């Protein structure tokens, strides 16, 4: 299973995994994706997501 992934599992095992985790599994894991924010975006994202208890002035 290390090389082929879920596709190599028997149908019974795959159905059981689908019941528990759903039938859509990501093709990559979170450590394989580059989810870091754009370093050139500046503070726009931070300012847009300010908590409501901070002044918006």
mmCIF file of the C-alpha atoms, coordinates in Angstrom:
data_MODEL
# 
_entry.id   MODEL 
# 
loop_
_atom_site.group_PDB 
_atom_site.id 
_atom_site.type_symbol 
_atom_site.label_atom_id 
_atom_site.label_alt_id 
_atom_site.label_comp_id 
_atom_site.label_asym_id 
_atom_site.label_entity_id 
_atom_site.label_seq_id 
_atom_site.pdbx_PDB_ins_code 
_atom_site.Cartn_x 
_atom_site.Cartn_y 
_atom_site.Cartn_z 
_atom_site.occupancy 
_atom_site.B_iso_or_equiv 
_atom_site.pdbx_formal_charge 
_atom_site.auth_seq_id 
_atom_site.auth_comp_id 
_atom_site.auth_asym_id 
_atom_site.auth_atom_id 
_atom_site.pdbx_PDB_model_num 
ATOM 1  C CA . UNK A 1 1  ? 0.000   0.000  0.000  1.00 0.00 ? 1  UNK A CA 1 
ATOM 2  C CA . UNK A 1 2  ? 2.955   2.351  0.371  1.00 0.00 ? 2  UNK A CA 1 
ATOM 3  C CA . UNK A 1 3  ? 3.400   2.983  -3.339 1.00 0.00 ? 3  UNK A CA 1 
ATOM 4  C CA . UNK A 1 4  ? -0.104  2.558  -4.792 1.00 0.00 ? 4  UNK A CA 1 
ATOM 5  C CA . UNK A 1 5  ? -2.205  4.078  -2.052 1.00 0.00 ? 5  UNK A CA 1 
ATOM 6  C CA . UNK A 1 6  ? -5.902  3.457  -1.545 1.00 0.00 ? 6  UNK A CA 1 
ATOM 7  C CA . UNK A 1 7  ? -6.458  2.110  -5.071 1.00 0.00 ? 7  UNK A CA 1 
ATOM 8  C CA . UNK A 1 8  ? -4.577  -1.107 -4.213 1.00 0.00 ? 8  UNK A CA 1 
ATOM 9  C CA . UNK A 1 9  ? -6.774  -1.939 -1.206 1.00 0.00 ? 9  UNK A CA 1 
ATOM 10 C CA . UNK A 1 10 ? -9.448  -4.634 -1.516 1.00 0.00 ? 10 UNK A CA 1 
ATOM 11 C CA . UNK A 1 11 ? -12.973 -3.322 -2.191 1.00 0.00 ? 11 UNK A CA 1 
ATOM 12 C CA . UNK A 1 12 ? -14.187 -4.361 1.276  1.00 0.00 ? 12 UNK A CA 1 
ATOM 13 C CA . UNK A 1 13 ? -11.471 -2.338 2.997  1.00 0.00 ? 13 UNK A CA 1 
ATOM 14 C CA . UNK A 1 14 ? -11.996 0.653  0.689  1.00 0.00 ? 14 UNK A CA 1 
ATOM 15 C CA . UNK A 1 15 ? -15.761 0.664  1.425  1.00 0.00 ? 15 UNK A CA 1 
ATOM 16 C CA . UNK A 1 16 ? -15.048 0.570  5.159  1.00 0.00 ? 16 UNK A CA 1 
ATOM 17 C CA . UNK A 1 17 ? -12.642 3.511  4.833  1.00 0.00 ? 17 UNK A CA 1 
ATOM 18 C CA . UNK A 1 18 ? -15.226 5.407  2.761  1.00 0.00 ? 18 UNK A CA 1 
ATOM 19 C CA . UNK A 1 19 ? -17.822 4.896  5.531  1.00 0.00 ? 19 UNK A CA 1 
ATOM 20 C CA . UNK A 1 20 ? -15.487 6.345  8.132  1.00 0.00 ? 20 UNK A CA 1 
ATOM 21 C CA . UNK A 1 21 ? -13.646 9.065  6.222  1.00 0.00 ? 21 UNK A CA 1 
ATOM 22 C CA . UNK A 1 22 ? -15.855 9.740  3.210  1.00 0.00 ? 22 UNK A CA 1 
ATOM 23 C CA . UNK A 1 23 ? -15.176 8.714  -0.346 1.00 0.00 ? 23 UNK A CA 1 
ATOM 24 C CA . UNK A 1 24 ? -13.063 11.706 -1.347 1.00 0.00 ? 24 UNK A CA 1 
ATOM 25 C CA . UNK A 1 25 ? -9.482  11.646 -0.169 1.00 0.00 ? 25 UNK A CA 1 
ATOM 26 C CA . UNK A 1 26 ? -7.028  14.391 -1.126 1.00 0.00 ? 26 UNK A CA 1 
ATOM 27 C CA . UNK A 1 27 ? -4.382  13.428 -3.637 1.00 0.00 ? 27 UNK A CA 1 
ATOM 28 C CA . UNK A 1 28 ? -1.749  15.279 -1.572 1.00 0.00 ? 28 UNK A CA 1 
ATOM 29 C CA . UNK A 1 29 ? -1.320  15.755 2.150  1.00 0.00 ? 29 UNK A CA 1 
ATOM 30 C CA . UNK A 1 30 ? -1.106  19.137 3.835  1.00 0.00 ? 30 UNK A CA 1 
ATOM 31 C CA . UNK A 1 31 ? 2.675   18.862 4.228  1.00 0.00 ? 31 UNK A CA 1 
ATOM 32 C CA . UNK A 1 32 ? 3.030   18.397 0.445  1.00 0.00 ? 32 UNK A CA 1 
ATOM 33 C CA . UNK A 1 33 ? 1.080   21.567 -0.405 1.00 0.00 ? 33 UNK A CA 1 
ATOM 34 C CA . UNK A 1 34 ? 2.362   25.116 -0.208 1.00 0.00 ? 34 UNK A CA 1 
ATOM 35 C CA . UNK A 1 35 ? -0.430  26.780 1.800  1.00 0.00 ? 35 UNK A CA 1 
ATOM 36 C CA . UNK A 1 36 ? 1.729   29.662 2.951  1.00 0.00 ? 36 UNK A CA 1 
ATOM 37 C CA . UNK A 1 37 ? 0.375   33.156 2.326  1.00 0.00 ? 37 UNK A CA 1 
ATOM 38 C CA . UNK A 1 38 ? 1.881   35.254 -0.436 1.00 0.00 ? 38 UNK A CA 1 
ATOM 39 C CA . UNK A 1 39 ? 4.861   37.126 1.067  1.00 0.00 ? 39 UNK A CA 1 
ATOM 40 C CA . UNK A 1 40 ? 4.213   40.039 -1.307 1.00 0.00 ? 40 UNK A CA 1 
ATOM 41 C CA . UNK A 1 41 ? 0.605   40.522 -0.151 1.00 0.00 ? 41 UNK A CA 1 
ATOM 42 C CA . UNK A 1 42 ? 1.672   42.779 2.708  1.00 0.00 ? 42 UNK A CA 1 
ATOM 43 C CA . UNK A 1 43 ? -0.703  43.411 5.593  1.00 0.00 ? 43 UNK A CA 1 
ATOM 44 C CA . UNK A 1 44 ? -3.910  43.343 3.514  1.00 0.00 ? 44 UNK A CA 1 
ATOM 45 C CA . UNK A 1 45 ? -4.842  39.803 4.583  1.00 0.00 ? 45 UNK A CA 1 
ATOM 46 C CA . UNK A 1 46 ? -4.074  40.531 8.225  1.00 0.00 ? 46 UNK A CA 1 
ATOM 47 C CA . UNK A 1 47 ? -6.102  43.734 8.194  1.00 0.00 ? 47 UNK A CA 1 
ATOM 48 C CA . UNK A 1 48 ? -9.029  42.064 6.428  1.00 0.00 ? 48 UNK A CA 1 
ATOM 49 C CA . UNK A 1 49 ? -9.144  39.322 9.077  1.00 0.00 ? 49 UNK A CA 1 
ATOM 50 C CA . UNK A 1 50 ? -8.857  41.490 12.166 1.00 0.00 ? 50 UNK A CA 1 
ATOM 51 C CA . UNK A 1 51 ? -10.840 40.276 15.190 1.00 0.00 ? 51 UNK A CA 1 
ATOM 52 C CA . UNK A 1 52 ? -13.973 42.344 15.869 1.00 0.00 ? 52 UNK A CA 1 
ATOM 53 C CA . UNK A 1 53 ? -12.645 43.605 19.205 1.00 0.00 ? 53 UNK A CA 1 
ATOM 54 C CA . UNK A 1 54 ? -9.858  45.512 17.415 1.00 0.00 ? 54 UNK A CA 1 
ATOM 55 C CA . UNK A 1 55 ? -10.600 48.975 16.142 1.00 0.00 ? 55 UNK A CA 1 
ATOM 56 C CA . UNK A 1 56 ? -11.141 49.118 12.401 1.00 0.00 ? 56 UNK A CA 1 
ATOM 57 C CA . UNK A 1 57 ? -10.013 52.767 12.169 1.00 0.00 ? 57 UNK A CA 1 
# 
